[in-house]
Amino acid sequence: MELSFRESGGVHIANISGRLTIGQASEQLNTELDKLLLRGAKKIVLILDDVPQIDSSGISALVKNSITLTHAGGELRLVCGQGRVRDALTVTRLVEAIPTFETESAALANFG
């Protein structure tokens, strides 16, 4: 899995490519988002369009980071188009717990 970060108007945007599964990938996501939090990031958008597969470990990493950000007074948002990953997020009802959008511009709109 590869992560690339950028910032736009105080929102940290992470592009994720590769499988978000048990082991190094989910641990790497947790580590990198923890670093962002330590630097004061409160608004984070994860772009999952280039993630071909997510498992329960990947989903757990998303939940953990969403809860951590919420407790710190921030918010995590996801960008995920149609496909296998979106299906997994829908089946697990994660799309109801973490705001999930079809496009980056939709995720960035009205970020309170």
Gaussian input, Z-matrix of N, CA and C with variables (Angstrom, degrees):
# hf/3-21g

backbone

0 1
 N
 C     1     B1
 C     2     B2     1     A1
 N     3     B3     2     A2     1     D1
 C     4     B4     3     A3     2     D2
 C     5     B5     4     A4     3     D3
 N     6     B6     5     A5     4     D4
 C     7     B7     6     A6     5     D5
 C     8     B8     7     A7     6     D6
 N     9     B9     8     A8     7     D7
 C    10    B10     9     A9     8     D8
 C    11    B11    10    A10     9     D9
 N    12    B12    11    A11    10    D10
 C    13    B13    12    A12    11    D11
 C    14    B14    13    A13    12    D12
 N    15    B15    14    A14    13    D13
 C    16    B16    15    A15    14    D14
 C    17    B17    16    A16    15    D15
 N    18    B18    17    A17    16    D16
 C    19    B19    18    A18    17    D17
 C    20    B20    19    A19    18    D18
 N    21    B21    20    A20    19    D19
 C    22    B22    21    A21    20    D20
 C    23    B23    22    A22    21    D21
 N    24    B24    23    A23    22    D22
 C    25    B25    24    A24    23    D23
 C    26    B26    25    A25    24    D24
 N    27    B27    26    A26    25    D25
 C    28    B28    27    A27    26    D26
 C    29    B29    28    A28    27    D27
 N    30    B30    29    A29    28    D28
 C    31    B31    30    A30    29    D29
 C    32    B32    31    A31    30    D30
 N    33    B33    32    A32    31    D31
 C    34    B34    33    A33    32    D32
 C    35    B35    34    A34    33    D33
 N    36    B36    35    A35    34    D34
 C    37    B37    36    A36    35    D35
 C    38    B38    37    A37    36    D36
 N    39    B39    38    A38    37    D37
 C    40    B40    39    A39    38    D38
 C    41    B41    40    A40    39    D39
 N    42    B42    41    A41    40    D40
 C    43    B43    42    A42    41    D41
 C    44    B44    43    A43    42    D42
 N    45    B45    44    A44    43    D43
 C    46    B46    45    A45    44    D44
 C    47    B47    46    A46    45    D45
 N    48    B48    47    A47    46    D46
 C    49    B49    48    A48    47    D47
 C    50    B50    49    A49    48    D48
 N    51    B51    50    A50    49    D49
 C    52    B52    51    A51    50    D50
 C    53    B53    52    A52    51    D51
 N    54    B54    53    A53    52    D52
 C    55    B55    54    A54    53    D53
 C    56    B56    55    A55    54    D54
 N    57    B57    56    A56    55    D55
 C    58    B58    57    A57    56    D56
 C    59    B59    58    A58    57    D57
 N    60    B60    59    A59    58    D58
 C    61    B61    60    A60    59    D59
 C    62    B62    61    A61    60    D60
 N    63    B63    62    A62    61    D61
 C    64    B64    63    A63    62    D62
 C    65    B65    64    A64    63    D63
 N    66    B66    65    A65    64    D64
 C    67    B67    66    A66    65    D65
 C    68    B68    67    A67    66    D66
 N    69    B69    68    A68    67    D67
 C    70    B70    69    A69    68    D68
 C    71    B71    70    A70    69    D69
 N    72    B72    71    A71    70    D70
 C    73    B73    72    A72    71    D71
 C    74    B74    73    A73    72    D72
 N    75    B75    74    A74    73    D73
 C    76    B76    75    A75    74    D74
 C    77    B77    76    A76    75    D75
 N    78    B78    77    A77    76    D76
 C    79    B79    78    A78    77    D77
 C    80    B80    79    A79    78    D78
 N    81    B81    80    A80    79    D79
 C    82    B82    81    A81    80    D80
 C    83    B83    82    A82    81    D81
 N    84    B84    83    A83    82    D82
 C    85    B85    84    A84    83    D83
 C    86    B86    85    A85    84    D84
 N    87    B87    86    A86    85    D85
 C    88    B88    87    A87    86    D86
 C    89    B89    88    A88    87    D87
 N    90    B90    89    A89    88    D88
 C    91    B91    90    A90    89    D89
 C    92    B92    91    A91    90    D90
 N    93    B93    92    A92    91    D91
 C    94    B94    93    A93    92    D92
 C    95    B95    94    A94    93    D93
 N    96    B96    95    A95    94    D94
 C    97    B97    96    A96    95    D95
 C    98    B98    97    A97    96    D96
 N    99    B99    98    A98    97    D97
 C   100   B100    99    A99    98    D98
 C   101   B101   100   A100    99    D99
 N   102   B102   101   A101   100   D100
 C   103   B103   102   A102   101   D101
 C   104   B104   103   A103   102   D102
 N   105   B105   104   A104   103   D103
 C   106   B106   105   A105   104   D104
 C   107   B107   106   A106   105   D105
 N   108   B108   107   A107   106   D106
 C   109   B109   108   A108   107   D107
 C   110   B110   109   A109   108   D108
 N   111   B111   110   A110   109   D109
 C   112   B112   111   A111   110   D110
 C   113   B113   112   A112   111   D111
 N   114   B114   113   A113   112   D112
 C   115   B115   114   A114   113   D113
 C   116   B116   115   A115   114   D114
 N   117   B117   116   A116   115   D115
 C   118   B118   117   A117   116   D116
 C   119   B119   118   A118   117   D117
 N   120   B120   119   A119   118   D118
 C   121   B121   120   A120   119   D119
 C   122   B122   121   A121   120   D120
 N   123   B123   122   A122   121   D121
 C   124   B124   123   A123   122   D122
 C   125   B125   124   A124   123   D123
 N   126   B126   125   A125   124   D124
 C   127   B127   126   A126   125   D125
 C   128   B128   127   A127   126   D126
 N   129   B129   128   A128   127   D127
 C   130   B130   129   A129   128   D128
 C   131   B131   130   A130   129   D129
 N   132   B132   131   A131   130   D130
 C   133   B133   132   A132   131   D131
 C   134   B134   133   A133   132   D132
 N   135   B135   134   A134   133   D133
 C   136   B136   135   A135   134   D134
 C   137   B137   136   A136   135   D135
 N   138   B138   137   A137   136   D136
 C   139   B139   138   A138   137   D137
 C   140   B140   139   A139   138   D138
 N   141   B141   140   A140   139   D139
 C   142   B142   141   A141   140   D140
 C   143   B143   142   A142   141   D141
 N   144   B144   143   A143   142   D142
 C   145   B145   144   A144   143   D143
 C   146   B146   145   A145   144   D144
 N   147   B147   146   A146   145   D145
 C   148   B148   147   A147   146   D146
 C   149   B149   148   A148   147   D147
 N   150   B150   149   A149   148   D148
 C   151   B151   150   A150   149   D149
 C   152   B152   151   A151   150   D150
 N   153   B153   152   A152   151   D151
 C   154   B154   153   A153   152   D152
 C   155   B155   154   A154   153   D153
 N   156   B156   155   A155   154   D154
 C   157   B157   156   A156   155   D155
 C   158   B158   157   A157   156   D156
 N   159   B159   158   A158   157   D157
 C   160   B160   159   A159   158   D158
 C   161   B161   160   A160   159   D159
 N   162   B162   161   A161   160   D160
 C   163   B163   162   A162   161   D161
 C   164   B164   163   A163   162   D162
 N   165   B165   164   A164   163   D163
 C   166   B166   165   A165   164   D164
 C   167   B167   166   A166   165   D165
 N   168   B168   167   A167   166   D166
 C   169   B169   168   A168   167   D167
 C   170   B170   169   A169   168   D168
 N   171   B171   170   A170   169   D169
 C   172   B172   171   A171   170   D170
 C   173   B173   172   A172   171   D171
 N   174   B174   173   A173   172   D172
 C   175   B175   174   A174   173   D173
 C   176   B176   175   A175   174   D174
 N   177   B177   176   A176   175   D175
 C   178   B178   177   A177   176   D176
 C   179   B179   178   A178   177   D177
 N   180   B180   179   A179   178   D178
 C   181   B181   180   A180   179   D179
 C   182   B182   181   A181   180   D180
 N   183   B183   182   A182   181   D181
 C   184   B184   183   A183   182   D182
 C   185   B185   184   A184   183   D183
 N   186   B186   185   A185   184   D184
 C   187   B187   186   A186   185   D185
 C   188   B188   187   A187   186   D186
 N   189   B189   188   A188   187   D187
 C   190   B190   189   A189   188   D188
 C   191   B191   190   A190   189   D189
 N   192   B192   191   A191   190   D190
 C   193   B193   192   A192   191   D191
 C   194   B194   193   A193   192   D192
 N   195   B195   194   A194   193   D193
 C   196   B196   195   A195   194   D194
 C   197   B197   196   A196   195   D195
 N   198   B198   197   A197   196   D196
 C   199   B199   198   A198   197   D197
 C   200   B200   199   A199   198   D198
 N   201   B201   200   A200   199   D199
 C   202   B202   201   A201   200   D200
 C   203   B203   202   A202   201   D201
 N   204   B204   203   A203   202   D202
 C   205   B205   204   A204   203   D203
 C   206   B206   205   A205   204   D204
 N   207   B207   206   A206   205   D205
 C   208   B208   207   A207   206   D206
 C   209   B209   208   A208   207   D207
 N   210   B210   209   A209   208   D208
 C   211   B211   210   A210   209   D209
 C   212   B212   211   A211   210   D210
 N   213   B213   212   A212   211   D211
 C   214   B214   213   A213   212   D212
 C   215   B215   214   A214   213   D213
 N   216   B216   215   A215   214   D214
 C   217   B217   216   A216   215   D215
 C   218   B218   217   A217   216   D216
 N   219   B219   218   A218   217   D217
 C   220   B220   219   A219   218   D218
 C   221   B221   220   A220   219   D219
 N   222   B222   221   A221   220   D220
 C   223   B223   222   A222   221   D221
 C   224   B224   223   A223   222   D222
 N   225   B225   224   A224   223   D223
 C   226   B226   225   A225   224   D224
 C   227   B227   226   A226   225   D225
 N   228   B228   227   A227   226   D226
 C   229   B229   228   A228   227   D227
 C   230   B230   229   A229   228   D228
 N   231   B231   230   A230   229   D229
 C   232   B232   231   A231   230   D230
 C   233   B233   232   A232   231   D231
 N   234   B234   233   A233   232   D232
 C   235   B235   234   A234   233   D233
 C   236   B236   235   A235   234   D234
 N   237   B237   236   A236   235   D235
 C   238   B238   237   A237   236   D236
 C   239   B239   238   A238   237   D237
 N   240   B240   239   A239   238   D238
 C   241   B241   240   A240   239   D239
 C   242   B242   241   A241   240   D240
 N   243   B243   242   A242   241   D241
 C   244   B244   243   A243   242   D242
 C   245   B245   244   A244   243   D243
 N   246   B246   245   A245   244   D244
 C   247   B247   246   A246   245   D245
 C   248   B248   247   A247   246   D246
 N   249   B249   248   A248   247   D247
 C   250   B250   249   A249   248   D248
 C   251   B251   250   A250   249   D249
 N   252   B252   251   A251   250   D250
 C   253   B253   252   A252   251   D251
 C   254   B254   253   A253   252   D252
 N   255   B255   254   A254   253   D253
 C   256   B256   255   A255   254   D254
 C   257   B257   256   A256   255   D255
 N   258   B258   257   A257   256   D256
 C   259   B259   258   A258   257   D257
 C   260   B260   259   A259   258   D258
 N   261   B261   260   A260   259   D259
 C   262   B262   261   A261   260   D260
 C   263   B263   262   A262   261   D261
 N   264   B264   263   A263   262   D262
 C   265   B265   264   A264   263   D263
 C   266   B266   265   A265   264   D264
 N   267   B267   266   A266   265   D265
 C   268   B268   267   A267   266   D266
 C   269   B269   268   A268   267   D267
 N   270   B270   269   A269   268   D268
 C   271   B271   270   A270   269   D269
 C   272   B272   271   A271   270   D270
 N   273   B273   272   A272   271   D271
 C   274   B274   273   A273   272   D272
 C   275   B275   274   A274   273   D273
 N   276   B276   275   A275   274   D274
 C   277   B277   276   A276   275   D275
 C   278   B278   277   A277   276   D276
 N   279   B279   278   A278   277   D277
 C   280   B280   279   A279   278   D278
 C   281   B281   280   A280   279   D279
 N   282   B282   281   A281   280   D280
 C   283   B283   282   A282   281   D281
 C   284   B284   283   A283   282   D282
 N   285   B285   284   A284   283   D283
 C   286   B286   285   A285   284   D284
 C   287   B287   286   A286   285   D285
 N   288   B288   287   A287   286   D286
 C   289   B289   288   A288   287   D287
 C   290   B290   289   A289   288   D288
 N   291   B291   290   A290   289   D289
 C   292   B292   291   A291   290   D290
 C   293   B293   292   A292   291   D291
 N   294   B294   293   A293   292   D292
 C   295   B295   294   A294   293   D293
 C   296   B296   295   A295   294   D294
 N   297   B297   296   A296   295   D295
 C   298   B298   297   A297   296   D296
 C   299   B299   298   A298   297   D297
 N   300   B300   299   A299   298   D298
 C   301   B301   300   A300   299   D299
 C   302   B302   301   A301   300   D300
 N   303   B303   302   A302   301   D301
 C   304   B304   303   A303   302   D302
 C   305   B305   304   A304   303   D303
 N   306   B306   305   A305   304   D304
 C   307   B307   306   A306   305   D305
 C   308   B308   307   A307   306   D306
 N   309   B309   308   A308   307   D307
 C   310   B310   309   A309   308   D308
 C   311   B311   310   A310   309   D309
 N   312   B312   311   A311   310   D310
 C   313   B313   312   A312   311   D311
 C   314   B314   313   A313   312   D312
 N   315   B315   314   A314   313   D313
 C   316   B316   315   A315   314   D314
 C   317   B317   316   A316   315   D315
 N   318   B318   317   A317   316   D316
 C   319   B319   318   A318   317   D317
 C   320   B320   319   A319   318   D318
 N   321   B321   320   A320   319   D319
 C   322   B322   321   A321   320   D320
 C   323   B323   322   A322   321   D321
 N   324   B324   323   A323   322   D322
 C   325   B325   324   A324   323   D323
 C   326   B326   325   A325   324   D324
 N   327   B327   326   A326   325   D325
 C   328   B328   327   A327   326   D326
 C   329   B329   328   A328   327   D327
 N   330   B330   329   A329   328   D328
 C   331   B331   330   A330   329   D329
 C   332   B332   331   A331   330   D330
 N   333   B333   332   A332   331   D331
 C   334   B334   333   A333   332   D332
 C   335   B335   334   A334   333   D333

   B1=1.4483
   B2=1.5260
   B3=1.3247
   B4=1.4558
   B5=1.5214
   B6=1.3273
   B7=1.4586
   B8=1.5186
   B9=1.3157
   B10=1.4644
   B11=1.5248
   B12=1.3214
   B13=1.4612
   B14=1.5141
   B15=1.3199
   B16=1.4511
   B17=1.5215
   B18=1.3194
   B19=1.4596
   B20=1.5190
   B21=1.3242
   B22=1.4548
   B23=1.5227
   B24=1.3171
   B25=1.4613
   B26=1.5132
   B27=1.3218
   B28=1.4589
   B29=1.5152
   B30=1.3216
   B31=1.4662
   B32=1.5239
   B33=1.3198
   B34=1.4597
   B35=1.5295
   B36=1.3128
   B37=1.4569
   B38=1.5220
   B39=1.3204
   B40=1.4595
   B41=1.5171
   B42=1.3229
   B43=1.4602
   B44=1.5198
   B45=1.3059
   B46=1.4616
   B47=1.5222
   B48=1.3278
   B49=1.4654
   B50=1.5235
   B51=1.3124
   B52=1.4630
   B53=1.5112
   B54=1.3001
   B55=1.4667
   B56=1.5203
   B57=1.3189
   B58=1.4633
   B59=1.5255
   B60=1.3318
   B61=1.4603
   B62=1.5250
   B63=1.3257
   B64=1.4580
   B65=1.5239
   B66=1.3213
   B67=1.4567
   B68=1.5096
   B69=1.3061
   B70=1.4612
   B71=1.5253
   B72=1.3236
   B73=1.4715
   B74=1.5270
   B75=1.3212
   B76=1.4678
   B77=1.5236
   B78=1.3392
   B79=1.4632
   B80=1.5250
   B81=1.3349
   B82=1.4635
   B83=1.5333
   B84=1.3343
   B85=1.4645
   B86=1.5257
   B87=1.3311
   B88=1.4678
   B89=1.5224
   B90=1.3137
   B91=1.4624
   B92=1.5164
   B93=1.3269
   B94=1.4671
   B95=1.5247
   B96=1.3246
   B97=1.4672
   B98=1.5227
   B99=1.3395
   B100=1.4617
   B101=1.5325
   B102=1.3412
   B103=1.4681
   B104=1.5281
   B105=1.3429
   B106=1.4637
   B107=1.5266
   B108=1.3248
   B109=1.4676
   B110=1.5264
   B111=1.3290
   B112=1.4617
   B113=1.5252
   B114=1.3318
   B115=1.4658
   B116=1.5286
   B117=1.3368
   B118=1.4511
   B119=1.5163
   B120=1.3221
   B121=1.4724
   B122=1.5256
   B123=1.3174
   B124=1.4706
   B125=1.5223
   B126=1.3249
   B127=1.4665
   B128=1.5241
   B129=1.3373
   B130=1.4666
   B131=1.5197
   B132=1.3191
   B133=1.4643
   B134=1.5235
   B135=1.3185
   B136=1.4602
   B137=1.5185
   B138=1.3281
   B139=1.4585
   B140=1.5188
   B141=1.3309
   B142=1.4627
   B143=1.5279
   B144=1.3181
   B145=1.4629
   B146=1.5271
   B147=1.3384
   B148=1.4653
   B149=1.5267
   B150=1.3282
   B151=1.4641
   B152=1.5308
   B153=1.3420
   B154=1.4657
   B155=1.5232
   B156=1.3438
   B157=1.4613
   B158=1.5172
   B159=1.3453
   B160=1.4597
   B161=1.5203
   B162=1.3337
   B163=1.4629
   B164=1.5311
   B165=1.3279
   B166=1.4631
   B167=1.5310
   B168=1.3211
   B169=1.4632
   B170=1.5197
   B171=1.3168
   B172=1.4560
   B173=1.5132
   B174=1.3174
   B175=1.4668
   B176=1.5245
   B177=1.3327
   B178=1.4692
   B179=1.5196
   B180=1.3312
   B181=1.4599
   B182=1.5308
   B183=1.3367
   B184=1.4679
   B185=1.5275
   B186=1.3313
   B187=1.4628
   B188=1.5241
   B189=1.3301
   B190=1.4624
   B191=1.5223
   B192=1.3153
   B193=1.4595
   B194=1.5192
   B195=1.3147
   B196=1.4610
   B197=1.5317
   B198=1.3271
   B199=1.4661
   B200=1.5289
   B201=1.3331
   B202=1.4653
   B203=1.5240
   B204=1.3328
   B205=1.4732
   B206=1.5286
   B207=1.3151
   B208=1.4583
   B209=1.5284
   B210=1.3361
   B211=1.4702
   B212=1.5227
   B213=1.3332
   B214=1.4623
   B215=1.5275
   B216=1.3348
   B217=1.4597
   B218=1.5196
   B219=1.3271
   B220=1.4616
   B221=1.5115
   B222=1.3237
   B223=1.4636
   B224=1.5255
   B225=1.3146
   B226=1.4627
   B227=1.5183
   B228=1.3306
   B229=1.4600
   B230=1.5198
   B231=1.3260
   B232=1.4601
   B233=1.5178
   B234=1.3271
   B235=1.4617
   B236=1.5186
   B237=1.3256
   B238=1.4568
   B239=1.5252
   B240=1.3238
   B241=1.4528
   B242=1.5238
   B243=1.2971
   B244=1.4636
   B245=1.5268
   B246=1.3273
   B247=1.4571
   B248=1.5174
   B249=1.3203
   B250=1.4742
   B251=1.5185
   B252=1.3376
   B253=1.4625
   B254=1.5275
   B255=1.3200
   B256=1.4805
   B257=1.5241
   B258=1.3328
   B259=1.4681
   B260=1.5297
   B261=1.3418
   B262=1.4740
   B263=1.5241
   B264=1.3231
   B265=1.4617
   B266=1.5239
   B267=1.3334
   B268=1.4622
   B269=1.5247
   B270=1.3360
   B271=1.4731
   B272=1.5243
   B273=1.3216
   B274=1.4613
   B275=1.5244
   B276=1.3300
   B277=1.4604
   B278=1.5271
   B279=1.3215
   B280=1.4566
   B281=1.5256
   B282=1.3411
   B283=1.4674
   B284=1.5321
   B285=1.3295
   B286=1.4627
   B287=1.5273
   B288=1.3373
   B289=1.4610
   B290=1.5313
   B291=1.3435
   B292=1.4563
   B293=1.5227
   B294=1.3290
   B295=1.4647
   B296=1.5330
   B297=1.3306
   B298=1.4672
   B299=1.5199
   B300=1.3288
   B301=1.4530
   B302=1.5251
   B303=1.3275
   B304=1.4656
   B305=1.5289
   B306=1.3491
   B307=1.4593
   B308=1.5204
   B309=1.3221
   B310=1.4611
   B311=1.5267
   B312=1.3234
   B313=1.4652
   B314=1.5276
   B315=1.3159
   B316=1.4654
   B317=1.5443
   B318=1.3245
   B319=1.4606
   B320=1.5306
   B321=1.3219
   B322=1.4601
   B323=1.5298
   B324=1.3239
   B325=1.4642
   B326=1.5353
   B327=1.3015
   B328=1.4654
   B329=1.5202
   B330=1.3210
   B331=1.4637
   B332=1.5179
   B333=1.3516
   B334=1.4466
   B335=1.4576
   A1=108.94
   A2=115.32
   A3=121.15
   A4=109.58
   A5=114.74
   A6=121.92
   A7=108.95
   A8=115.80
   A9=119.70
   A10=106.98
   A11=114.88
   A12=121.11
   A13=111.07
   A14=114.59
   A15=121.61
   A16=106.75
   A17=115.27
   A18=119.75
   A19=109.45
   A20=115.90
   A21=121.32
   A22=108.08
   A23=116.45
   A24=120.70
   A25=114.53
   A26=117.33
   A27=120.96
   A28=114.49
   A29=117.00
   A30=121.42
   A31=108.15
   A32=115.84
   A33=121.38
   A34=108.16
   A35=115.27
   A36=121.42
   A37=108.16
   A38=116.27
   A39=121.55
   A40=109.07
   A41=115.94
   A42=121.11
   A43=107.50
   A44=116.13
   A45=121.22
   A46=107.89
   A47=115.80
   A48=118.94
   A49=108.34
   A50=115.04
   A51=121.51
   A52=110.61
   A53=114.57
   A54=121.08
   A55=111.13
   A56=115.83
   A57=122.61
   A58=106.36
   A59=113.71
   A60=120.36
   A61=110.74
   A62=115.76
   A63=122.57
   A64=110.88
   A65=114.55
   A66=119.84
   A67=112.47
   A68=115.29
   A69=121.69
   A70=113.16
   A71=118.58
   A72=120.77
   A73=111.95
   A74=117.57
   A75=119.19
   A76=110.64
   A77=118.01
   A78=121.10
   A79=110.60
   A80=116.67
   A81=121.24
   A82=110.42
   A83=116.82
   A84=120.11
   A85=110.24
   A86=116.90
   A87=120.30
   A88=111.37
   A89=117.42
   A90=121.78
   A91=111.58
   A92=116.77
   A93=120.07
   A94=112.19
   A95=117.20
   A96=119.15
   A97=111.17
   A98=117.57
   A99=120.37
   A100=110.40
   A101=116.85
   A102=120.89
   A103=110.87
   A104=116.22
   A105=119.70
   A106=110.98
   A107=116.41
   A108=120.88
   A109=110.84
   A110=116.60
   A111=120.46
   A112=111.97
   A113=116.25
   A114=121.00
   A115=111.21
   A116=117.68
   A117=120.86
   A118=116.25
   A119=117.95
   A120=120.24
   A121=109.71
   A122=115.75
   A123=121.16
   A124=112.33
   A125=116.07
   A126=120.90
   A127=107.64
   A128=115.23
   A129=120.26
   A130=109.40
   A131=115.09
   A132=122.34
   A133=107.48
   A134=115.87
   A135=121.24
   A136=108.53
   A137=115.89
   A138=120.47
   A139=107.94
   A140=115.15
   A141=122.17
   A142=113.01
   A143=117.97
   A144=120.68
   A145=113.63
   A146=117.60
   A147=120.87
   A148=112.53
   A149=115.82
   A150=121.52
   A151=107.38
   A152=117.41
   A153=119.31
   A154=113.64
   A155=116.87
   A156=119.67
   A157=110.04
   A158=115.36
   A159=121.93
   A160=107.01
   A161=116.44
   A162=119.51
   A163=109.03
   A164=116.39
   A165=119.89
   A166=112.06
   A167=117.31
   A168=120.13
   A169=111.39
   A170=116.83
   A171=121.23
   A172=111.20
   A173=115.96
   A174=120.54
   A175=110.04
   A176=116.74
   A177=120.63
   A178=111.37
   A179=117.33
   A180=120.99
   A181=110.47
   A182=117.01
   A183=120.46
   A184=110.70
   A185=116.66
   A186=121.40
   A187=110.37
   A188=117.03
   A189=121.91
   A190=110.75
   A191=116.23
   A192=119.91
   A193=112.44
   A194=117.28
   A195=120.69
   A196=110.34
   A197=116.75
   A198=121.32
   A199=110.46
   A200=116.47
   A201=121.19
   A202=110.74
   A203=116.40
   A204=120.19
   A205=111.37
   A206=117.06
   A207=121.27
   A208=110.28
   A209=116.37
   A210=120.29
   A211=111.47
   A212=117.08
   A213=121.32
   A214=111.79
   A215=116.66
   A216=120.61
   A217=113.53
   A218=116.74
   A219=121.38
   A220=112.52
   A221=114.78
   A222=120.00
   A223=110.17
   A224=114.63
   A225=122.51
   A226=107.83
   A227=115.56
   A228=121.39
   A229=108.13
   A230=115.37
   A231=121.55
   A232=110.41
   A233=115.72
   A234=122.13
   A235=105.96
   A236=115.16
   A237=119.33
   A238=109.12
   A239=115.46
   A240=120.67
   A241=110.76
   A242=115.57
   A243=120.99
   A244=110.72
   A245=115.89
   A246=121.38
   A247=110.98
   A248=114.89
   A249=120.98
   A250=112.99
   A251=116.72
   A252=119.11
   A253=110.40
   A254=116.45
   A255=119.56
   A256=110.20
   A257=116.61
   A258=120.63
   A259=110.59
   A260=116.58
   A261=120.40
   A262=110.65
   A263=117.01
   A264=120.42
   A265=111.35
   A266=116.29
   A267=121.00
   A268=111.03
   A269=116.82
   A270=121.63
   A271=110.66
   A272=117.08
   A273=120.91
   A274=112.59
   A275=115.72
   A276=123.77
   A277=112.92
   A278=115.61
   A279=120.02
   A280=111.33
   A281=116.62
   A282=119.80
   A283=111.38
   A284=116.57
   A285=120.36
   A286=111.56
   A287=116.91
   A288=121.46
   A289=112.53
   A290=116.56
   A291=121.74
   A292=106.99
   A293=117.57
   A294=119.07
   A295=111.10
   A296=115.83
   A297=122.12
   A298=108.84
   A299=115.62
   A300=121.96
   A301=110.44
   A302=115.62
   A303=121.97
   A304=111.97
   A305=116.89
   A306=120.77
   A307=110.67
   A308=114.89
   A309=120.27
   A310=111.31
   A311=117.10
   A312=119.30
   A313=110.83
   A314=117.85
   A315=120.77
   A316=110.69
   A317=116.29
   A318=120.21
   A319=111.68
   A320=116.11
   A321=120.39
   A322=113.01
   A323=117.25
   A324=121.64
   A325=110.42
   A326=115.52
   A327=122.20
   A328=113.80
   A329=116.54
   A330=120.32
   A331=106.78
   A332=115.46
   A333=119.37
   A334=112.18
   D1=141.57
   D2=177.16
   D3=-121.97
   D4=142.21
   D5=178.17
   D6=-122.92
   D7=137.30
   D8=170.80
   D9=-132.69
   D10=138.62
   D11=-174.99
   D12=-117.75
   D13=148.23
   D14=171.53
   D15=-151.29
   D16=167.30
   D17=-179.57
   D18=-126.75
   D19=139.95
   D20=178.81
   D21=-140.03
   D22=110.55
   D23=176.75
   D24=58.48
   D25=37.87
   D26=179.53
   D27=84.99
   D28=-0.10
   D29=177.20
   D30=-104.49
   D31=127.93
   D32=177.78
   D33=-90.28
   D34=126.34
   D35=-175.90
   D36=-115.38
   D37=126.56
   D38=179.66
   D39=-115.50
   D40=120.15
   D41=172.41
   D42=-90.66
   D43=124.50
   D44=-179.41
   D45=-112.66
   D46=130.50
   D47=174.95
   D48=-131.77
   D49=138.08
   D50=-177.24
   D51=107.99
   D52=174.94
   D53=-176.74
   D54=-70.36
   D55=135.08
   D56=176.27
   D57=-107.02
   D58=84.14
   D59=-172.29
   D60=-132.23
   D61=179.75
   D62=-177.17
   D63=-55.66
   D64=145.43
   D65=177.72
   D66=102.29
   D67=-140.12
   D68=-171.87
   D69=-59.29
   D70=-38.92
   D71=-175.30
   D72=-61.99
   D73=-51.75
   D74=-177.70
   D75=-69.27
   D76=-34.99
   D77=176.82
   D78=-65.59
   D79=-40.61
   D80=179.20
   D81=-62.68
   D82=-42.18
   D83=178.65
   D84=-61.13
   D85=-46.70
   D86=178.80
   D87=-59.66
   D88=-44.95
   D89=-178.78
   D90=-62.41
   D91=-46.89
   D92=-177.68
   D93=-67.35
   D94=-38.30
   D95=178.72
   D96=-72.04
   D97=-32.98
   D98=173.89
   D99=-60.85
   D100=-40.66
   D101=178.15
   D102=-62.07
   D103=-41.81
   D104=177.85
   D105=-61.05
   D106=-43.68
   D107=179.93
   D108=-61.71
   D109=-42.06
   D110=179.47
   D111=-63.04
   D112=-27.93
   D113=178.05
   D114=-86.93
   D115=3.96
   D116=174.65
   D117=96.65
   D118=7.53
   D119=179.12
   D120=-65.21
   D121=132.84
   D122=178.44
   D123=-119.76
   D124=-21.46
   D125=-178.54
   D126=-121.68
   D127=116.16
   D128=-177.55
   D129=-130.23
   D130=133.79
   D131=174.57
   D132=-116.87
   D133=126.98
   D134=175.82
   D135=-105.22
   D136=123.74
   D137=178.86
   D138=-97.88
   D139=115.02
   D140=-173.92
   D141=-105.11
   D142=11.79
   D143=-175.86
   D144=-62.27
   D145=-26.82
   D146=-179.71
   D147=-101.88
   D148=20.63
   D149=175.76
   D150=-100.46
   D151=110.60
   D152=-177.66
   D153=-79.85
   D154=-19.99
   D155=-175.96
   D156=-151.79
   D157=139.77
   D158=174.84
   D159=-134.97
   D160=140.17
   D161=177.09
   D162=-119.40
   D163=-170.82
   D164=-176.08
   D165=-62.48
   D166=-31.21
   D167=176.66
   D168=-66.63
   D169=-42.16
   D170=177.26
   D171=-64.21
   D172=-42.52
   D173=178.19
   D174=-63.85
   D175=-41.38
   D176=177.33
   D177=-60.82
   D178=-39.53
   D179=178.39
   D180=-62.57
   D181=-40.95
   D182=178.10
   D183=-63.53
   D184=-44.30
   D185=-179.49
   D186=-63.96
   D187=-47.78
   D188=-179.67
   D189=-56.41
   D190=-47.55
   D191=-177.63
   D192=-69.59
   D193=-34.16
   D194=176.36
   D195=-64.13
   D196=-44.86
   D197=179.80
   D198=-64.37
   D199=-44.72
   D200=179.54
   D201=-59.47
   D202=-46.06
   D203=179.86
   D204=-64.45
   D205=-42.55
   D206=179.71
   D207=-59.89
   D208=-44.69
   D209=-179.81
   D210=-66.01
   D211=-25.51
   D212=178.42
   D213=-88.55
   D214=5.00
   D215=179.31
   D216=84.92
   D217=18.11
   D218=-179.56
   D219=-114.76
   D220=-165.15
   D221=-178.71
   D222=-152.16
   D223=140.43
   D224=173.88
   D225=-107.55
   D226=134.97
   D227=174.89
   D228=-127.63
   D229=150.67
   D230=-179.56
   D231=-116.41
   D232=146.98
   D233=170.88
   D234=-118.98
   D235=121.14
   D236=-176.91
   D237=-155.33
   D238=113.73
   D239=177.49
   D240=-76.00
   D241=-176.54
   D242=-178.99
   D243=-65.62
   D244=148.24
   D245=178.60
   D246=144.95
   D247=-166.96
   D248=-174.83
   D249=-61.86
   D250=-42.19
   D251=-178.11
   D252=-67.79
   D253=-43.36
   D254=177.53
   D255=-60.95
   D256=-39.69
   D257=177.28
   D258=-60.01
   D259=-43.76
   D260=179.88
   D261=-64.34
   D262=-40.28
   D263=179.06
   D264=-66.86
   D265=-33.80
   D266=179.43
   D267=-72.98
   D268=-46.17
   D269=-179.07
   D270=-60.68
   D271=-39.27
   D272=-179.94
   D273=-82.83
   D274=-2.35
   D275=179.45
   D276=65.76
   D277=20.17
   D278=177.91
   D279=-67.10
   D280=-29.72
   D281=178.54
   D282=-63.24
   D283=-20.11
   D284=176.80
   D285=-85.58
   D286=-25.70
   D287=-176.49
   D288=-91.55
   D289=-35.12
   D290=-179.83
   D291=-119.46
   D292=123.24
   D293=-179.93
   D294=-53.09
   D295=123.14
   D296=-175.56
   D297=-124.92
   D298=132.39
   D299=-173.50
   D300=-126.66
   D301=158.42
   D302=178.94
   D303=-77.58
   D304=-30.26
   D305=-174.99
   D306=-133.92
   D307=157.97
   D308=177.23
   D309=-63.43
   D310=-41.04
   D311=-178.69
   D312=-63.61
   D313=-35.92
   D314=177.16
   D315=-67.00
   D316=-38.95
   D317=179.64
   D318=-67.32
   D319=-35.04
   D320=-178.61
   D321=-79.23
   D322=-21.79
   D323=-178.40
   D324=-65.94
   D325=135.77
   D326=175.51
   D327=55.63
   D328=36.04
   D329=178.35
   D330=-73.92
   D331=107.25
   D332=-174.26
   D333=-87.49

